[in-house]
Amino acid sequence: MPVIRRLPETLVNRIAAGEVIERPAAALKELVENAIDAGSSSIAVRLAEGGLGLIEVTDDGCGMTRADMALALERHATSKLPDEAIELVATLGFRGEALPSIASVARLTLESRVRGLDGGWQMVVDHGQLLSEGPAALPPGTRIRVEDLFGKVPARRKFLRSARSEYAACLDVVRRMAMARPEVGFTLEHDGRRVLAVQGGQSLADRVAQLVARELASDGVVIDLERGETRLTGVAGLPTFNRGVADHQYLFVNGRPVKDRLLVGAVRGAYADMLARDRHAVLALFLDLPPQEVDVNVHPAKTEVRFRDPAFVRGFIVSGLRHALDSEGRRTAQAPAAPAMANWQSEPISRHDPAPALGSLFTNPAPSAAVREAGQQWRSYEASVLAPAARAEVAEAAPEPAASHPLGVARGQVAGTYIVAEAEDGLVIVDQHAAHERLVLERLKAAGAQGAMAASQALLIPEVVELDEPDCDRLAEAAPQLAEHGLALERFGPDAMLVRAVPAALAGGNVQALVRDIADDLAQNGAALLLGERLEHVLATMACHGSVRAGRVLSVAEMNALLREMERTPRSGQCNHGRPTWVKLALEDVEKLFGRR
């Protein structure tokens, strides 16, 4: 029979190190958290070989006495739990295992000096064995050096990645910790090269923009929302400022960097009808709530959390993000690309030539019979789509001054797809399909939010759409909600749906394609999202089917009607897939093209 025995202290420490210190970045995280908890205003980090050769963290915090240093190197010893209420911990680190765990798998030099004392103290531990201790000369604060990590544990060291990969993980740790503490200054050196430096006392928005993406300063919105004792702050990028991967999303709970599926899902839900499914938002969100409402002890490294009321947290984040994005919904992060601008060919001209008015750059010749017919189709279509105010503007063809509208006044149409408008300070180019797609979606959503039935167009002959039985089950379940938005469906046997009416905005469209796309949306998102979020995916699909297509010829009055409604509609700066609906070419850029600047 196997005999139960107590493990030696060195092996116990190595097991604990395996839970907490699996790579250099994990050791660095523990040391930086301790420095922050010590009340530091400045933290300096030095690395060599991605942290495999050296990790050094120097702070100007409260420091430790000789006796405190000895206790800090013992397991289960901490200053961060004044009583036994572990669920109410307010500091970053509290396990009391970081230093002894690191010291058991590396050579650790601990130096510290309490402010007001003449000198400090030093202790050196090599893989669990105390080598030396004695006086040390250093400024008030603490300096910790970790060398030869896992040097005597080859089984662990061989599973580490390359120095470059380990360095990237360490940089991510410092970036996240610096983001969470804008009042603290941070520096990071790697192999003698300064790679990061931020000053203490910055605003949260400035710190996030400096560490995540400088474009957030102009292409992001600041978030600050409170509900009771719960607060959400941070910076969120406009939907048109997005990335192909989700590695630029930084999430924090009570100051701790976390990677939590609930929070990631909430972010995805907030941007659901503003981003394509293969694009991801850029943001940094900080959620603060009472300690008793969140359990931070789920994971040894405290990167995962558990909420007492997850539905409230998800709804709070989704509503907070959407409120902030709606307030800036007409903005777009997309500017004319530099390579595209370089492709323009400018001819040398005399600087004495008068500059033509922008309005004269575009002409609208008398329309042909085909164009007139297309325009008539558009006007009849608009009668059921545009709001009453917009329809009134269509009838009003009188020219307007460009300065009276943010998106300017339409001067023409290019390739039957792009509206060119003159604004007070330049040219505005609008993608008519992308813009109208957003307008249709917002009208459908507004009708549902007001409890009003969307305008519906009954089909002269109901259409049968054949689908798989599970798709029919999902559509039948969602039928009452879809009816509120003008789409009347009913079951027609086990594997078919009968469509009796469609939203007026979608009249004349491909009913088969519409219903199949909605079925796909419900299949992909039905189980993971709340009802409201599922419906928003569906409405986005409906809006895409009902929007003005590229290639449709519009009159100037019709183009202006679209511009005016864009100015009134929230989130009109991007389509339902995160692409910009308009870009602006500044007047000075136009002048540069012609050599006038």
C-alpha positions as CSV (number, residue, x, y, z in Angstrom):
1,M,0.0,0.0,0.0
2,P,1.3,3.5,-0.8
3,V,2.3,5.4,2.4
4,I,1.0,8.9,3.0
5,R,3.8,11.3,4.0
6,R,4.4,15.0,4.5
7,L,6.3,16.5,1.6
8,P,9.5,18.4,2.3
9,E,9.2,22.2,2.4
10,T,11.3,22.7,-0.7
11,L,9.0,20.5,-2.7
12,V,5.9,22.1,-1.3
13,N,7.2,25.5,-2.4
14,R,7.9,24.2,-5.9
15,I,4.3,22.8,-6.1
16,A,3.0,26.2,-5.0
17,A,5.3,27.9,-7.6
18,G,3.8,25.7,-10.3
19,E,0.4,27.1,-9.4
20,V,1.4,30.8,-9.3
21,I,4.7,31.1,-11.2
22,E,4.4,29.1,-14.4
23,R,6.4,31.6,-16.5
24,P,8.4,34.8,-16.1
25,A,5.4,37.0,-16.8
26,A,3.5,35.4,-13.9
27,A,6.4,36.1,-11.5
28,L,6.6,39.7,-12.8
29,K,2.9,40.2,-12.3
30,E,3.1,39.1,-8.6
31,L,6.1,41.5,-8.0
32,V,4.4,44.5,-9.7
33,E,1.2,43.9,-7.8
34,N,3.2,43.9,-4.5
35,A,4.8,47.2,-5.5
36,I,1.4,48.7,-6.2
37,D,0.0,47.5,-2.9
38,A,3.0,49.1,-1.2
39,G,1.7,52.5,-2.2
40,S,4.4,53.2,-4.8
41,S,4.3,56.2,-7.1
42,S,7.0,55.0,-9.4
43,I,7.8,51.4,-10.5
44,A,10.8,50.4,-12.6
45,V,11.1,47.0,-14.3
46,R,14.3,45.6,-15.9
47,L,14.3,42.3,-17.9
48,A,17.0,40.2,-19.5
49,E,16.3,37.4,-22.0
50,G,12.6,37.9,-21.7
51,G,12.7,37.4,-17.9
52,L,14.5,34.1,-18.1
53,G,17.8,35.7,-17.2
54,L,16.6,38.6,-15.0
55,I,13.5,40.2,-13.6
56,E,14.1,43.2,-11.4
57,V,11.3,45.4,-9.9
58,T,12.2,48.6,-8.0
59,D,9.6,50.7,-6.3
60,D,9.4,53.7,-4.0
61,G,6.7,52.2,-1.7
62,C,6.5,51.8,2.0
63,G,9.3,49.3,2.2
64,M,9.8,46.5,4.8
65,T,11.8,46.0,8.0
66,R,14.2,43.1,8.4
67,A,11.6,41.1,10.4
68,D,9.0,41.8,7.7
69,M,11.3,40.6,5.0
70,A,11.9,37.3,6.8
71,L,8.1,36.8,7.2
72,A,7.5,37.7,3.5
73,L,9.7,34.8,2.5
74,E,7.6,32.3,4.5
75,R,4.5,30.7,3.0
76,H,1.0,31.9,3.9
77,A,2.3,35.1,5.4
78,T,0.8,38.4,4.3
79,S,0.1,42.0,5.4
80,K,-2.9,42.3,3.2
81,L,-5.5,40.4,5.2
82,P,-6.0,42.2,8.5
83,D,-8.8,39.7,9.5
84,E,-10.2,36.4,8.1
85,A,-12.6,38.1,5.6
86,I,-10.8,36.9,2.5
87,E,-13.8,37.7,0.3
88,L,-13.4,41.4,1.2
89,V,-9.8,41.7,0.1
90,A,-9.1,45.1,-1.4
91,T,-5.5,44.7,-2.5
92,L,-4.2,43.1,-5.7
93,G,-2.1,40.3,-4.1
94,F,-2.9,38.5,-0.9
95,R,-2.1,34.8,-1.2
96,G,1.2,35.2,0.7
97,E,2.9,32.7,-1.6
98,A,4.5,34.9,-4.3
99,L,7.9,35.5,-2.8
100,P,8.6,32.0,-1.3
101,S,7.3,30.4,-4.5
102,I,9.6,32.5,-6.7
103,A,12.5,32.0,-4.3
104,S,12.0,28.2,-4.5
105,V,12.6,28.1,-8.3
106,A,15.1,30.9,-8.8
107,R,17.8,33.0,-7.2
108,L,16.0,35.9,-5.4
109,T,17.6,39.0,-3.9
110,L,15.3,41.0,-1.7
111,E,16.3,44.5,-0.7
112,S,14.1,47.0,1.2
113,R,14.3,50.1,3.3
114,V,11.5,51.7,5.3
115,R,11.2,55.5,4.8
116,G,12.7,57.4,7.7
117,L,15.4,54.7,8.5
118,D,19.0,55.3,7.8
119,G,19.6,52.1,5.8
120,G,18.0,49.0,4.4
121,W,18.4,45.2,4.6
122,Q,19.2,42.5,2.0
123,M,18.4,38.8,1.9
124,V,19.5,36.4,-0.8
125,V,17.7,33.0,-1.4
126,D,18.8,30.5,-4.0
127,H,16.1,27.9,-4.9
128,G,14.7,27.8,-1.4
129,Q,18.0,28.1,0.5
130,L,19.0,31.3,2.4
131,L,22.5,32.2,1.2
132,S,23.1,35.5,2.9
133,E,21.7,38.6,4.5
134,G,23.0,41.9,5.7
135,P,22.7,45.7,5.4
136,A,22.0,47.3,2.0
137,A,22.2,50.8,0.7
138,L,19.2,51.8,-1.4
139,P,16.6,54.6,-1.4
140,P,13.3,54.1,0.5
141,G,11.3,51.3,-1.1
142,T,11.9,47.8,-2.3
143,R,14.1,46.2,-5.0
144,I,13.6,42.5,-6.0
145,R,15.9,40.7,-8.4
146,V,14.9,37.3,-9.8
147,E,17.7,35.5,-11.7
148,D,18.0,32.1,-13.4
149,L,14.3,31.3,-13.2
150,F,13.7,27.5,-13.2
151,G,17.5,27.1,-13.5
152,K,17.5,24.0,-11.3
153,V,14.1,22.8,-12.4
154,P,14.9,21.7,-16.0
155,A,11.6,19.9,-16.4
156,R,9.8,23.2,-16.0
157,R,12.4,25.3,-18.0
158,K,12.2,23.2,-21.1
159,F,8.4,24.0,-21.4
160,L,9.0,27.7,-21.5
161,R,8.8,29.5,-24.8
162,S,11.5,31.5,-26.6
163,A,12.9,34.6,-24.9
164,R,11.0,36.7,-27.4
165,S,7.7,35.1,-26.6
166,E,8.3,35.4,-22.8
167,Y,9.3,39.0,-23.2
168,A,6.0,39.7,-25.1
169,A,4.1,38.2,-22.2
170,C,6.0,40.3,-19.7
171,L,5.4,43.5,-21.7
172,D,1.7,42.7,-21.7
173,V,1.7,42.3,-17.9
174,V,3.4,45.7,-17.4
175,R,1.1,47.4,-20.0
176,R,-2.0,46.1,-18.2
177,M,-0.8,47.0,-14.7
178,A,0.2,50.5,-15.9
179,M,-3.2,50.9,-17.6
180,A,-5.0,50.1,-14.3
181,R,-2.9,52.7,-12.3
182,P,-2.6,56.0,-14.2
183,E,-1.5,57.7,-11.0
184,V,1.7,55.5,-10.9
185,G,4.7,56.0,-13.2
186,F,6.1,52.9,-14.9
187,T,9.3,52.2,-16.9
188,L,10.3,48.9,-18.6
189,E,13.8,48.0,-19.9
190,H,14.6,44.9,-21.8
191,D,18.2,43.9,-22.4
192,G,19.3,47.4,-21.7
193,R,16.7,49.1,-24.0
194,R,13.9,51.3,-22.7
195,V,10.7,50.0,-24.3
196,L,8.0,51.6,-22.1
197,A,7.8,54.8,-20.0
198,V,4.7,56.5,-18.7
199,Q,4.5,59.4,-16.2
200,G,2.4,59.2,-13.1
201,G,-0.6,61.4,-12.6
202,Q,-2.1,61.0,-16.1
203,S,-5.8,60.9,-16.8
204,L,-7.2,57.4,-17.5
205,A,-8.0,58.3,-21.2
206,D,-4.5,59.6,-21.8
207,R,-2.9,56.5,-20.2
208,V,-5.0,54.1,-22.2
209,A,-4.4,55.9,-25.5
210,Q,-0.6,55.9,-24.8
211,L,-0.5,52.2,-24.0
212,V,-3.1,50.7,-26.3
213,A,-3.3,52.9,-29.4
214,R,-2.7,56.6,-29.8
215,E,-5.6,56.7,-32.3
216,L,-8.0,56.2,-29.4
217,A,-7.4,59.9,-28.4
218,S,-9.4,60.9,-31.5
219,D,-11.1,57.6,-32.5
220,G,-12.4,56.6,-29.1
221,V,-15.1,57.6,-26.6
222,V,-14.7,58.0,-22.8
223,I,-16.9,55.9,-20.7
224,D,-18.0,56.9,-17.2
225,L,-21.2,55.3,-15.9
226,E,-22.5,54.6,-12.4
227,R,-25.4,52.5,-11.1
228,G,-25.6,52.3,-7.4
229,E,-22.2,51.1,-6.1
230,T,-21.1,49.8,-9.5
231,R,-19.1,51.9,-11.9
232,L,-17.8,51.4,-15.4
233,T,-15.0,53.7,-16.8
234,G,-12.6,53.4,-19.6
235,V,-12.1,54.2,-23.3
236,A,-13.9,52.4,-26.2
237,G,-12.9,52.7,-29.8
238,L,-15.4,53.7,-32.4
239,P,-16.8,50.7,-34.3
240,T,-14.9,51.9,-37.4
241,F,-11.6,51.7,-35.4
242,N,-11.4,47.9,-35.1
243,R,-8.9,45.0,-35.4
244,G,-8.9,41.6,-36.9
245,V,-8.1,39.9,-33.5
246,A,-9.3,40.6,-30.0
247,D,-5.9,41.2,-28.4
248,H,-6.6,44.9,-28.0
249,Q,-9.4,44.5,-25.5
250,Y,-8.2,45.1,-21.9
251,L,-10.7,44.3,-19.1
252,F,-10.3,45.1,-15.4
253,V,-12.4,44.2,-12.3
254,N,-11.6,46.3,-9.2
255,G,-8.3,47.2,-10.6
256,R,-7.3,43.6,-11.6
257,P,-6.6,42.7,-15.2
258,V,-8.9,39.7,-16.0
259,K,-9.7,37.6,-19.0
260,D,-13.3,36.8,-18.3
261,R,-15.7,35.2,-20.8
262,L,-18.7,37.1,-19.4
263,L,-17.0,40.4,-19.9
264,V,-15.8,39.5,-23.4
265,G,-19.3,38.4,-24.3
266,A,-20.7,41.7,-23.0
267,V,-18.3,43.6,-25.2
268,R,-19.2,41.5,-28.2
269,G,-22.9,42.1,-27.5
270,A,-22.5,45.9,-27.2
271,Y,-20.9,46.1,-30.6
272,A,-23.1,43.4,-32.2
273,D,-24.8,45.4,-34.9
274,M,-21.8,47.7,-35.5
275,L,-19.0,45.2,-36.3
276,A,-18.6,42.4,-38.8
277,R,-18.2,39.1,-37.0
278,D,-14.6,38.7,-37.9
279,R,-13.7,42.2,-36.5
280,H,-13.1,43.2,-32.9
281,A,-13.4,46.4,-30.8
282,V,-10.4,48.2,-29.3
283,L,-11.0,49.2,-25.8
284,A,-10.0,49.3,-22.1
285,L,-12.8,48.9,-19.6
286,F,-12.6,49.2,-15.8
287,L,-15.4,47.7,-13.8
288,D,-15.6,48.6,-10.1
289,L,-18.1,47.0,-7.7
290,P,-18.3,46.1,-4.0
291,P,-16.0,43.2,-3.1
292,Q,-18.8,41.0,-1.9
293,E,-20.3,41.1,-5.4
294,V,-17.3,39.4,-7.0
295,D,-15.2,36.3,-6.2
296,V,-11.6,36.8,-7.1
297,N,-10.4,33.5,-5.7
298,V,-11.6,31.4,-8.7
299,H,-8.1,31.1,-10.2
300,P,-4.7,31.0,-8.5
301,A,-3.4,33.8,-10.7
302,K,-6.7,35.8,-10.1
303,T,-7.2,36.3,-13.9
304,E,-10.7,34.9,-13.7
305,V,-13.5,36.1,-11.5
306,R,-17.1,35.1,-10.7
307,F,-19.9,37.6,-10.2
308,R,-22.8,37.2,-7.8
309,D,-25.2,38.7,-10.4
310,P,-23.8,38.0,-13.8
311,A,-26.9,39.1,-15.7
312,F,-26.7,42.6,-14.1
313,V,-23.0,42.9,-14.9
314,R,-23.5,41.9,-18.5
315,G,-26.5,44.3,-19.0
316,F,-24.6,47.1,-17.2
317,I,-21.6,46.8,-19.5
318,V,-23.7,46.5,-22.7
319,S,-25.8,49.5,-21.8
320,G,-22.8,51.6,-20.7
321,L,-20.9,50.9,-23.9
322,R,-23.9,51.6,-26.1
323,H,-24.8,54.8,-24.4
324,A,-21.2,56.1,-24.9
325,L,-21.1,55.0,-28.5
326,D,-24.5,56.4,-29.3
327,S,-23.4,59.8,-28.0
328,E,-20.7,59.8,-30.7
329,G,-22.5,57.7,-33.2
330,R,-22.1,60.1,-36.1
331,R,-18.3,60.1,-35.9
332,T,-16.2,57.8,-38.0
333,A,-12.6,56.8,-37.4
334,Q,-11.9,56.3,-41.1
335,A,-9.9,59.0,-42.9
336,P,-8.7,58.9,-46.5
337,A,-5.8,56.4,-46.6
338,A,-2.4,57.9,-47.3
339,P,-1.7,55.5,-50.2
340,A,-5.0,56.4,-51.8
341,M,-4.2,60.1,-51.5
342,A,-0.8,59.5,-53.1
343,N,-2.5,58.0,-56.1
344,W,-4.1,61.3,-57.0
345,Q,-2.2,62.9,-60.0
346,S,-1.8,66.7,-59.7
347,E,-0.8,68.9,-62.6
348,P,1.4,72.0,-62.0
349,I,-0.7,75.1,-62.2
350,S,-0.1,78.8,-61.8
351,R,-0.4,80.1,-58.3
352,H,-2.2,83.2,-59.8
353,D,-5.1,81.1,-61.1
354,P,-8.3,81.6,-59.0
355,A,-9.4,78.6,-57.0
356,P,-12.7,77.2,-58.2
357,A,-15.5,76.7,-55.8
358,L,-16.0,73.2,-54.7
359,G,-19.5,73.2,-55.8
360,S,-18.4,73.7,-59.4
361,L,-16.3,70.6,-59.4
362,F,-19.4,68.4,-59.9
363,T,-22.2,68.8,-62.4
364,N,-25.5,67.1,-62.8
365,P,-26.5,66.9,-66.4
366,A,-30.1,66.4,-67.5
367,P,-31.0,62.8,-66.7
368,S,-31.7,60.2,-69.3
369,A,-35.0,58.3,-69.5
370,A,-33.4,55.3,-67.6
371,V,-32.1,57.6,-64.9
372,R,-35.5,59.3,-64.6
373,E,-37.1,55.9,-64.2
374,A,-34.6,54.8,-61.6
375,G,-35.2,58.0,-59.7
376,Q,-38.9,57.5,-59.8
377,Q,-38.4,54.0,-58.3
378,W,-36.3,55.4,-55.6
379,R,-38.9,58.1,-54.7
380,S,-41.7,55.4,-54.4
381,Y,-39.3,53.3,-52.4
382,E,-38.5,56.2,-50.1
383,A,-42.2,56.8,-49.4
384,S,-42.3,53.8,-47.2
385,V,-38.7,54.0,-45.8
386,L,-37.7,57.6,-45.0
387,A,-39.1,59.4,-42.0
388,P,-41.7,62.1,-42.7
389,A,-39.1,64.9,-42.2
390,A,-36.8,63.3,-44.7
391,R,-39.6,62.8,-47.3
392,A,-40.4,66.5,-47.0
393,E,-36.8,67.4,-47.8
394,V,-36.8,65.1,-50.9
395,A,-39.6,67.3,-52.3
396,E,-37.6,70.4,-51.6
397,A,-34.9,70.6,-54.3
398,A,-33.7,74.1,-53.7
399,P,-29.9,74.3,-53.2
400,E,-28.7,74.8,-49.6
401,P,-25.6,76.5,-48.2
402,A,-22.9,73.9,-47.3
403,A,-22.2,75.5,-44.0
404,S,-25.7,74.7,-42.7
405,H,-25.1,71.0,-42.3
406,P,-22.3,68.9,-40.8
407,L,-22.3,66.4,-43.7
408,G,-22.6,69.2,-46.2
409,V,-24.8,69.4,-49.3
410,A,-24.9,66.8,-52.1
411,R,-23.2,67.9,-55.3
412,G,-23.2,64.6,-57.3
413,Q,-22.9,60.9,-57.4
414,V,-19.9,58.7,-58.4
415,A,-20.2,55.2,-59.9
416,G,-23.8,55.1,-58.7
417,T,-22.5,54.3,-55.3
418,Y,-20.8,57.2,-53.6
419,I,-22.5,60.6,-52.8
420,V,-20.1,63.5,-53.0
421,A,-21.2,66.4,-50.8
422,E,-19.7,69.9,-50.1
423,A,-19.2,70.7,-46.5
424,E,-17.9,74.0,-45.1
425,D,-14.4,72.6,-44.6
426,G,-14.0,70.0,-47.4
427,L,-15.6,67.2,-49.3
428,V,-17.7,64.5,-47.7
429,I,-17.9,61.1,-49.6
430,V,-20.8,58.8,-48.5
431,D,-21.2,55.1,-49.2
432,Q,-25.0,55.2,-49.9
433,H,-25.5,51.5,-49.2
434,A,-23.6,51.5,-46.0
435,A,-25.3,54.6,-44.8
436,H,-28.8,53.6,-45.7
437,E,-28.2,50.1,-44.1
438,R,-27.6,51.9,-40.7
439,L,-30.6,54.2,-41.1
440,V,-33.0,51.2,-41.8
441,L,-31.6,49.3,-38.8
442,E,-32.1,52.2,-36.5
443,R,-35.7,52.7,-37.6
444,L,-36.4,49.0,-37.0
445,K,-34.9,49.2,-33.6
446,A,-36.7,52.4,-32.7
447,A,-40.0,50.9,-33.6
448,G,-39.3,47.9,-31.3
449,A,-38.1,50.1,-28.5
450,Q,-41.3,52.2,-28.6
451,G,-43.5,49.1,-28.5
452,A,-44.8,50.0,-32.0
453,M,-45.4,47.5,-34.7
454,A,-43.1,48.2,-37.7
455,A,-44.8,49.0,-41.0
456,S,-45.6,45.7,-42.7
457,Q,-46.1,44.8,-46.4
458,A,-48.4,41.8,-46.9
459,L,-47.4,39.5,-49.7
460,L,-50.0,39.0,-52.4
461,I,-49.1,35.3,-52.4
462,P,-47.5,33.9,-49.2
463,E,-44.1,32.5,-49.8
464,V,-42.9,29.1,-48.6
465,V,-39.3,28.8,-47.4
466,E,-37.9,25.3,-47.0
467,L,-35.4,24.9,-44.2
468,D,-34.0,22.3,-41.8
469,E,-36.3,21.4,-39.0
470,P,-34.1,22.9,-36.2
471,D,-34.0,26.2,-38.2
472,C,-37.8,26.1,-38.4
473,D,-38.0,25.5,-34.7
474,R,-35.9,28.6,-33.9
475,L,-37.8,30.7,-36.3
476,A,-41.1,29.6,-34.9
477,E,-39.9,30.5,-31.4
478,A,-38.8,33.9,-32.5
479,A,-41.9,34.6,-34.6
480,P,-43.7,36.8,-32.1
481,Q,-40.7,39.1,-31.8
482,L,-40.2,39.1,-35.6
483,A,-43.8,40.1,-36.1
484,E,-43.2,43.2,-34.0
485,H,-40.8,44.3,-36.7
486,G,-43.1,43.5,-39.6
487,L,-42.0,40.0,-40.5
488,A,-45.0,37.6,-40.3
489,L,-43.9,34.0,-40.2
490,E,-45.7,30.8,-39.4
491,R,-44.9,27.1,-39.4
492,F,-45.7,25.3,-42.6
493,G,-45.0,21.6,-41.9
494,P,-41.9,20.2,-40.1
495,D,-39.3,21.7,-42.4
496,A,-40.8,24.9,-44.0
497,M,-41.9,28.4,-43.0
498,L,-44.7,30.4,-44.5
499,V,-44.0,34.1,-45.0
500,R,-47.2,36.2,-45.1
501,A,-45.7,39.7,-44.7
502,V,-42.3,41.5,-44.7
503,P,-41.3,44.9,-43.2
504,A,-42.2,47.7,-45.6
505,A,-38.6,48.7,-45.8
506,L,-37.8,45.3,-47.3
507,A,-40.7,45.1,-49.8
508,G,-39.7,43.7,-53.1
509,G,-36.6,42.0,-51.7
510,N,-35.5,38.4,-51.8
511,V,-37.8,36.8,-49.1
512,Q,-36.0,33.4,-49.4
513,A,-32.6,34.9,-48.7
514,L,-33.9,37.1,-45.9
515,V,-35.5,34.2,-44.0
516,R,-32.5,31.9,-44.5
517,D,-30.1,34.6,-43.2
518,I,-32.3,35.2,-40.2
519,A,-32.3,31.4,-39.5
520,D,-28.5,31.4,-39.7
521,D,-28.3,34.3,-37.2
522,L,-30.5,32.5,-34.7
523,A,-28.5,29.3,-35.1
524,Q,-25.2,31.0,-34.4
525,N,-26.3,33.3,-31.6
526,G,-29.5,31.8,-30.2
527,A,-28.1,30.0,-27.2
528,A,-25.3,32.5,-26.3
529,L,-27.1,35.8,-26.3
530,L,-30.0,37.4,-24.5
531,L,-33.2,37.8,-26.4
532,G,-32.6,41.5,-27.1
533,E,-29.2,40.8,-28.5
534,R,-30.5,38.0,-30.7
535,L,-33.1,40.3,-32.2
536,E,-30.5,42.9,-32.9
537,H,-28.5,40.4,-35.0
538,V,-31.7,39.6,-36.8
539,L,-32.6,43.3,-37.4
540,A,-29.1,43.9,-38.8
541,T,-29.7,41.2,-41.3
542,M,-33.1,42.6,-42.2
543,A,-31.6,46.1,-42.6
544,C,-28.9,44.8,-45.0
545,H,-31.6,43.3,-47.2
546,G,-33.7,46.5,-47.2
547,S,-31.0,49.1,-47.8
548,V,-30.3,51.1,-50.9
549,R,-28.0,49.1,-53.1
550,A,-24.8,50.3,-54.8
551,G,-25.5,51.3,-58.4
552,R,-28.9,53.0,-57.7
553,V,-29.0,56.4,-59.3
554,L,-30.2,59.2,-57.0
555,S,-31.2,62.7,-57.6
556,V,-29.6,65.6,-55.7
557,A,-32.7,66.0,-53.5
558,E,-32.7,62.3,-52.7
559,M,-29.0,62.4,-51.8
560,N,-29.6,65.4,-49.5
561,A,-32.5,63.6,-47.8
562,L,-30.1,60.7,-47.0
563,L,-27.5,63.1,-45.6
564,R,-30.0,64.9,-43.4
565,E,-31.3,61.7,-41.9
566,M,-27.7,60.5,-41.3
567,E,-27.2,63.7,-39.2
568,R,-30.3,62.9,-37.1
569,T,-29.6,59.1,-36.7
570,P,-27.5,57.7,-33.9
571,R,-24.4,55.6,-34.9
572,S,-24.7,56.7,-38.5
573,G,-20.9,57.0,-38.7
574,Q,-20.6,53.3,-39.4
575,C,-22.7,50.6,-41.1
576,N,-23.9,47.4,-39.3
577,H,-20.5,45.7,-40.1
578,G,-18.2,48.4,-38.6
579,R,-17.3,50.0,-42.0
580,P,-17.4,53.8,-42.2
581,T,-20.4,55.3,-43.9
582,W,-18.6,58.5,-44.9
583,V,-15.1,60.0,-45.0
584,K,-14.0,63.6,-45.3
585,L,-11.4,65.1,-47.6
586,A,-10.4,68.4,-46.0
587,L,-10.3,71.5,-48.1
588,E,-6.6,71.9,-47.4
589,D,-5.9,68.4,-48.7
590,V,-7.8,69.3,-52.0
591,E,-5.6,72.4,-52.3
592,K,-2.5,70.3,-51.8
593,L,-3.5,68.0,-54.6
594,F,-3.6,71.1,-56.9
595,G,-0.3,72.5,-55.6
596,R,-2.0,75.4,-53.8
597,R,-0.4,74.6,-50.4
